[in-house]
């Protein structure tokens, strides 16, 4: 009986959290809200070989008329597009195997957003964090 109460409380807490609601302020900010993509591991490729992985968190700010619930269902498509693009044309920063080019990530996701979410649904995209899998021994080669 107590296990059931614990599971129910965890579900209520998860639904009430700011990350589930789309960010600070319950998801309805200046525009249509914000959606945080789950952390996605992207490769650092040097000389055609994978040297490291960097886990990237991305925040999508939605346009005023965008439906947050409908776009939340498309989160896997955004992450899939990001991983495919990272393998096709790596976002590697020359000489640093512990971070990726955030501007290139934003450009690629902006390009893909029109296809995935629809034109004009995403107001802006921001890379919020980059966490490398390995931090030491990454001299670039």
Order of alpha helices (4+ residues) and beta strands (2+ residues): alpha-alpha-beta-beta-alpha-alpha-beta-beta-alpha-beta
